[in-house]
Amino acid sequence: MPRLNGEPHLTGVPSIHGMKEWLGELGHSPEDINRLNVVHVAGTKGKGSTCAFIESFLRAHGKRTGFPKKTGLYTSPHLIYPEERIRINFQPLSRNLFAKYFFEVEDVLSKGEGTRPRFLQLYFIFALHAFIREGVDAVVIETHHGGEYDSTNVVEKPIVTCVTTLGLDHVQQLGSTLESIAWHKAGIFKPGARAVAAPAAPEAASMLRTRAVEKGATLEFAENEPTLPEGANQIKPDVLCTNCSVAISAARAFLEETRGEKPSPLSDKDIIEGIRQWSWPGRFQIEVEGPNTWYLDGAHNDISLRAAAEWFLSNTESSTSPRILIFAQITKVREGGPIVEGLARALQGKVSHVIFTTYRQDEDAPEGRTEREFDIEKLQKFYVETWKQIQPDAQISVERTIERALETARNIGKEAGDGGMQTLITGSQHLVGPALRLIRPPPKDEEV
């Protein structure tokens, strides 16, 4: 943990440790990475969607002007396929290239001596290798958890750094106060680089300013963008509007720094096109299936779950169909209680059926590592007890697989008649991704 005087107090090996050496083994120098023209994004909430918005605005500008010709996007975790983490012009890396570049990296690093990269470290090394090989000229990078000691912070000279909405998350690694969280996230600020941040609580904003001074970065807080098109579904609910506004500020800063034009050459047309073409699967996504409607949102912390609940209720307030929740978040029992309690309160007793499940897609799927590490039955029993304290009249069921949870929701819709049901699927991405794949199966040629 950092002490607030800026001195680190670490309990393990920082994730950034070894990154420069491993990239060097592959022949990639810091200058090679700097030439990628990086936008580096940290934060607690909305990192992925903000990264996708930045990439979309830069891609729209590139279509109109010729720069950037090729964009890269690195995010994690993936929703359905691993290739989703590494995108070029927003398209996931093809499977042939994914395999080619992975084995190029693995063949070199497996021959080295000493400590080898852990999973996320290896993924990011692999992503940088792919971006360099593919010759991208603008890359948007999402941090994994923190900032200062995150493996992605090996980027020495980003063009722009960005901090999205802050809240308490990963407190064992990042600390239990907003000041501590902000200290870590602002660790991506770099000397001479533009820094953009979402509006923040006073204590977090103060720390971001302090860190910007320490790092020699120019910091601005993004305001809600006045030129956003009214009624666009891509910027609903308000949290997406905030993320979009932050992304516009970051894209403008990037183009001012790379194109040497002030004010920014990002046009209103670029903004409108960037919003129109933007998508981010698994975040505030609606899928209609006959009379049934599924609302999917990967939300694993209290801030995100409250936003998911508000979005679901606002979209279903005029519906007479049963409202259902499917939820899975596998964690320590005592940590899971507050999460579920907060979600129950946010839904205001307006969900008639609650279904708790696991991360297993179907009966044939093997039990995952996360599920082996925790007592799932004990956790789910605790979830049921917690929910009943908030909403005693809710009908609650527990299902072993996501497939069975979806079928239970469909059966509730059938019993309700022609109106079907409205179901919110939220919690871990490990729930939302497989659920989306079951609701909207991929074409046969995309199946693994």
C-alpha positions in Angstrom: 0.0 0.0 0.0 1.2 3.6 -0.5 1.6 5.8 2.5 0.1 9.2 1.6 3.5 10.8 1.6 4.1 9.0 -1.6 6.4 6.3 -0.3 5.4 2.7 -1.2 4.7 0.0 1.2 4.5 -3.2 -0.8 3.5 -6.7 0.3 4.5 -8.5 -2.9 6.4 -8.2 -6.2 4.9 -5.3 -8.3 3.4 -6.4 -11.6 5.7 -4.0 -13.5 8.7 -5.9 -12.3 10.5 -7.7 -15.1 8.4 -6.2 -17.9 11.2 -4.1 -19.5 13.6 -7.0 -19.4 11.1 -9.4 -21.0 10.3 -6.9 -23.8 14.0 -6.5 -24.3 14.4 -10.2 -24.8 11.9 -9.9 -27.6 13.9 -7.1 -29.1 11.4 -4.3 -28.3 13.0 -1.2 -26.8 11.2 1.6 -24.9 11.4 3.7 -28.1 9.6 1.0 -30.1 6.7 1.2 -27.5 6.7 5.0 -27.5 6.3 5.0 -31.3 3.0 3.3 -30.8 1.5 6.7 -29.7 -0.1 5.4 -26.5 -3.2 6.6 -24.7 -3.0 4.9 -21.3 -6.2 4.5 -19.2 -6.6 3.7 -15.5 -9.6 4.0 -13.2 -12.1 2.0 -11.2 -15.2 2.2 -13.3 -15.7 2.5 -17.0 -12.2 1.9 -18.1 -13.2 -0.5 -20.9 -16.0 1.6 -22.4 -13.8 4.8 -22.1 -11.0 3.0 -24.0 -13.5 1.9 -26.6 -14.8 5.4 -27.0 -11.3 6.9 -27.4 -10.4 4.3 -30.0 -13.7 5.0 -31.9 -13.1 8.7 -32.0 -9.5 8.3 -33.2 -10.7 5.7 -35.8 -13.4 8.1 -37.0 -10.8 10.9 -37.3 -8.5 8.5 -39.2 -11.2 7.7 -41.7 -11.7 11.4 -42.4 -8.1 12.6 -42.4 -5.8 9.6 -42.8 -4.4 9.7 -39.2 -4.4 7.4 -37.4 -4.5 4.9 -40.2 -4.5 1.9 -37.9 -5.6 1.8 -34.3 -4.8 -0.7 -31.6 -6.9 -1.4 -28.4 -5.8 -3.5 -25.4 -8.4 -4.3 -22.7 -9.1 -7.1 -20.2 -10.7 -9.3 -19.4 -12.3 -10.7 -22.5 -16.0 -11.4 -22.6 -16.2 -14.5 -24.8 -13.0 -15.0 -26.8 -9.4 -14.3 -25.8 -8.8 -12.5 -29.1 -11.1 -9.7 -27.9 -8.3 -8.3 -25.7 -6.2 -7.3 -28.6 -8.0 -5.4 -31.3 -6.8 -3.6 -34.5 -9.2 -1.1 -36.0 -11.5 -2.4 -33.3 -11.6 -5.9 -34.8 -10.3 -8.7 -32.5 -7.0 -10.1 -33.7 -7.6 -12.9 -36.1 -7.0 -16.4 -34.7 -4.2 -17.0 -37.1 -2.4 -13.8 -36.0 -3.3 -14.5 -32.4 -1.5 -17.9 -32.6 1.4 -16.6 -34.7 2.3 -13.7 -32.3 1.6 -15.7 -29.2 4.1 -18.4 -30.2 6.7 -15.8 -31.3 6.6 -14.4 -27.8 6.4 -17.8 -26.1 9.3 -19.3 -28.1 11.6 -16.5 -27.0 10.6 -16.1 -23.3 10.4 -19.8 -22.6 14.2 -20.1 -23.3 15.1 -17.4 -20.8 16.3 -18.0 -17.3 14.8 -16.8 -14.0 11.3 -15.6 -13.4 8.8 -15.8 -16.2 5.8 -13.5 -16.8 2.6 -14.2 -15.0 -0.7 -14.4 -17.0 -1.6 -10.7 -17.3 2.1 -9.7 -17.8 2.4 -12.2 -20.6 -0.8 -11.0 -22.2 0.3 -7.4 -22.3 3.8 -8.3 -23.6 2.0 -10.3 -26.3 -0.3 -7.4 -27.1 2.6 -4.9 -27.5 4.4 -7.4 -29.7 1.4 -7.7 -31.9 0.9 -3.9 -32.2 4.5 -3.4 -33.1 4.4 -6.1 -35.7 1.2 -4.8 -37.2 2.5 -1.3 -37.4 -0.4 0.5 -35.6 0.1 4.2 -35.2 -2.2 4.9 -32.2 -2.8 2.4 -29.3 -5.3 2.7 -26.4 -4.2 0.7 -23.4 -6.4 -0.3 -20.3 -4.5 -1.0 -17.1 -5.2 -4.2 -15.3 -5.9 -3.2 -11.7 -3.9 -0.3 -10.5 -1.5 2.1 -12.2 1.8 2.8 -10.5 2.9 -0.8 -10.3 0.7 -2.2 -13.0 2.4 -4.2 -15.7 1.0 -1.9 -18.4 2.9 1.0 -16.8 6.0 0.0 -18.7 5.0 2.6 -21.3 7.5 5.4 -20.6 6.2 8.2 -22.9 2.5 8.0 -23.6 0.9 10.8 -25.5 -2.1 11.0 -23.1 -2.9 9.4 -19.8 -6.5 9.1 -18.5 -8.1 8.3 -15.2 -11.8 7.3 -15.3 -14.3 7.4 -12.4 -12.7 6.3 -9.1 -14.2 4.1 -6.3 -13.1 1.5 -3.8 -12.0 -1.7 -5.6 -9.1 -4.2 -5.2 -8.6 -2.7 -1.8 -6.1 -5.4 -0.7 -3.8 -4.2 -3.4 -4.7 -0.5 -3.7 -5.8 0.6 -0.2 -9.1 1.2 1.4 -9.5 5.0 0.8 -10.2 7.1 -2.3 -6.9 8.9 -1.7 -5.0 5.6 -1.9 -6.9 4.5 -4.9 -6.2 7.8 -6.7 -2.5 7.6 -5.7 -2.2 4.2 -7.5 -4.2 5.1 -10.6 -2.4 8.4 -11.1 0.8 6.4 -11.2 0.4 6.3 -15.0 0.9 10.0 -15.3 4.2 10.8 -17.0 6.4 13.9 -17.4 5.3 16.1 -20.2 2.2 13.9 -21.0 -1.3 15.3 -21.1 -3.5 13.8 -18.4 -7.3 13.7 -18.4 -9.5 12.7 -15.5 -13.2 12.1 -14.9 -14.9 14.3 -12.2 -13.9 12.9 -8.8 -14.6 13.3 -5.1 -12.6 16.1 -3.4 -10.1 13.8 -1.7 -9.5 11.9 -4.9 -9.3 15.0 -7.0 -6.8 16.5 -4.6 -4.6 13.4 -4.8 -4.7 13.4 -8.6 -3.6 17.0 -8.7 -0.8 16.3 -6.3 0.4 13.3 -8.3 0.3 15.3 -11.5 2.6 17.9 -10.0 4.9 15.1 -8.8 5.0 13.5 -12.2 5.3 16.6 -14.2 2.1 16.0 -16.1 -0.6 18.6 -17.2 -3.9 17.5 -15.7 -7.4 18.5 -16.7 -10.8 17.3 -15.4 -13.2 16.5 -18.2 -16.6 18.2 -18.2 -19.8 16.8 -19.7 -19.4 17.3 -23.4 -22.0 19.8 -24.7 -21.9 18.5 -28.3 -23.1 15.0 -27.6 -26.1 14.0 -29.8 -29.4 13.8 -27.9 -31.1 10.5 -27.7 -28.2 8.3 -28.8 -28.5 4.9 -27.2 -24.7 4.5 -27.1 -24.5 7.1 -24.4 -27.3 5.9 -22.1 -27.3 5.7 -19.1 -25.5 8.7 -17.7 -22.4 6.8 -16.7 -21.7 6.1 -20.4 -22.3 9.8 -21.1 -19.6 10.6 -18.6 -17.2 8.0 -20.1 -17.9 9.4 -23.5 -17.1 12.9 -22.4 -13.8 11.8 -20.8 -12.9 10.0 -24.0 -13.6 13.1 -26.2 -11.3 15.1 -24.0 -8.6 12.4 -24.2 -9.0 12.1 -28.0 -8.7 15.9 -28.4 -5.6 16.0 -26.3 -4.1 13.1 -28.3 -4.7 14.9 -31.6 -3.4 18.2 -30.4 -0.2 16.6 -29.3 0.3 14.4 -32.3 -1.0 16.8 -35.0 0.3 20.0 -33.5 -3.0 21.7 -33.9 -4.8 23.7 -31.2 -7.7 23.7 -30.8 -8.0 20.0 -31.5 -8.7 18.8 -35.1 -11.3 16.4 -33.6 -14.5 17.6 -35.4 -18.1 17.4 -34.5 -18.5 14.9 -37.4 -15.8 12.7 -35.8 -17.6 12.8 -32.5 -21.0 11.9 -34.0 -19.4 9.1 -36.1 -17.4 7.8 -33.2 -20.5 7.5 -31.1 -22.6 6.0 -33.9 -20.0 3.2 -34.6 -19.2 2.6 -30.9 -20.1 -0.7 -29.2 -18.9 -2.4 -26.1 -20.4 -5.9 -25.6 -21.5 -6.8 -22.1 -21.9 -3.2 -20.9 -25.5 -1.9 -20.8 -26.4 -4.3 -23.6 -30.0 -5.2 -24.4 -30.9 -8.5 -26.2 -34.5 -9.2 -27.3 -35.5 -12.9 -27.6 -39.1 -13.2 -28.6 -41.2 -11.8 -25.7 -38.2 -11.9 -23.4 -35.7 -9.1 -23.0 -32.2 -9.6 -21.4 -30.3 -6.7 -19.9 -26.6 -7.6 -19.6 -24.0 -5.5 -17.7 -20.7 -6.7 -16.3 -20.5 -5.0 -13.0 -18.4 -6.3 -10.2 -18.2 -3.4 -7.7 -20.7 -1.4 -5.7 -20.6 1.7 -8.0 -21.1 -0.4 -11.2 -23.9 -2.5 -9.7 -25.8 0.5 -8.6 -25.6 1.9 -12.1 -26.7 -1.4 -13.6 -29.7 -1.5 -11.2 -30.7 2.1 -12.1 -30.3 1.4 -15.8 -32.5 -1.8 -15.6 -35.2 -0.1 -13.6 -35.4 2.9 -15.9 -35.8 0.6 -18.9 -38.5 -1.5 -17.4 -40.5 0.9 -15.3 -43.5 0.8 -17.6 -43.4 -3.0 -18.1 -45.9 -5.4 -16.5 -43.7 -8.4 -17.2 -41.9 -10.1 -14.3 -38.5 -8.5 -13.5 -35.8 -11.0 -12.8 -32.2 -10.8 -11.6 -29.5 -13.4 -12.5 -26.3 -12.8 -10.5 -22.9 -14.4 -10.0 -19.9 -13.0 -8.2 -17.6 -15.6 -6.7 -15.6 -14.1 -3.9 -14.9 -14.5 -0.2 -18.2 -14.8 1.7 -17.7 -11.8 3.9 -16.8 -9.7 0.9 -19.8 -10.9 -1.1 -22.4 -9.9 1.5 -22.0 -6.1 1.1 -22.1 -6.4 -2.7 -25.4 -8.3 -2.7 -26.9 -6.1 0.0 -26.1 -3.0 -2.0 -27.5 -4.5 -5.2 -30.7 -5.6 -3.4 -31.2 -2.0 -2.0 -30.5 -0.5 -5.5 -33.2 -2.6 -7.1 -35.7 -1.2 -4.5 -37.6 -4.4 -4.1 -38.8 -4.2 -7.8 -37.4 -7.6 -8.8 -39.8 -10.5 -8.1 -37.4 -13.3 -8.9 -33.7 -13.7 -8.0 -31.5 -16.4 -9.4 -28.0 -17.0 -8.1 -25.7 -19.1 -10.2 -22.0 -19.9 -10.9 -19.6 -19.2 -13.8 -20.1 -22.6 -15.4 -21.8 -22.2 -18.8 -23.4 -25.7 -18.8 -23.2 -29.1 -17.2 -20.4 -30.2 -19.5 -18.1 -27.3 -18.6 -15.4 -28.1 -16.1 -15.3 -26.3 -12.8 -13.2 -23.2 -13.1 -10.2 -22.3 -10.9 -12.1 -19.5 -9.2 -14.9 -21.9 -8.2 -12.4 -24.4 -6.8 -10.8 -21.8 -4.6 -14.0 -20.8 -2.9 -16.9 -22.5 -1.1 -19.6 -21.8 -3.7 -22.5 -23.4 -1.8 -21.6 -21.5 1.4 -21.4 -18.2 -0.6 -24.7 -18.7 -2.4 -26.4 -19.6 0.9 -25.1 -16.4 2.3 -26.3 -14.5 -0.8 -29.8 -15.9 -0.3 -29.9 -15.0 3.4 -28.6 -11.5 2.7 -31.2 -10.9 0.0 -34.1 -12.1 2.1 -33.1 -9.6 4.8 -33.7 -6.8 2.3 -36.5 -8.3 0.3 -38.3 -11.1 2.3 -41.0 -11.7 -0.4 -38.6 -12.3 -3.3 -38.7 -15.7 -4.9 -35.1 -16.9 -4.9 -33.5 -19.9 -6.6 -29.9 -21.2 -6.9 -28.7 -22.8 -10.1 -25.5 -24.8 -10.8 -25.0 -23.4 -14.3 -25.6 -20.3 -16.3 -27.6 -22.4 -18.9 -30.0 -23.5 -16.2 -30.3 -20.0 -14.8 -31.4 -18.7 -18.2 -33.8 -21.5 -18.6 -35.4 -20.8 -15.2 -35.8 -17.1 -16.3 -37.4 -18.2 -19.5 -39.8 -20.5 -17.7 -40.9 -17.6 -15.4 -41.6 -15.6 -18.6 -43.7 -18.5 -20.0 -45.8 -18.7 -16.9 -46.4 -15.0 -17.0 -48.0 -15.3 -20.5 -47.5 -13.4 -23.7 -45.6 -10.6 -22.1 -42.6 -12.7 -21.3 -40.0 -11.4 -18.8 -37.4 -8.7 -18.3 -34.1 -10.1 -16.8 -31.0 -8.3 -15.6 -27.8 -10.4 -15.9 -25.1 -8.7 -13.9 -22.1 -9.4 -11.7 -18.8 -10.8 -13.0 -17.8 -10.8 -16.6 -17.4 -14.6 -16.2 -21.2 -14.6 -15.9 -22.1 -12.0 -18.6 -19.8 -13.4 -21.3 -21.1 -17.0 -21.3 -24.7 -15.8 -20.8 -24.4 -13.6 -23.9 -22.9 -16.5 -25.9 -25.9 -18.7 -24.9 -28.5 -16.0 -25.6 -26.9 -15.1 -29.0 -24.9 -18.1 -30.1 -22.0 -17.3 -32.5 -21.9 -18.5 -36.1 -20.7 -22.0 -36.5 -17.4 -20.9 -38.1 -16.6 -18.8 -35.0 -17.0 -21.6 -32.5 -13.9 -23.0 -30.8 
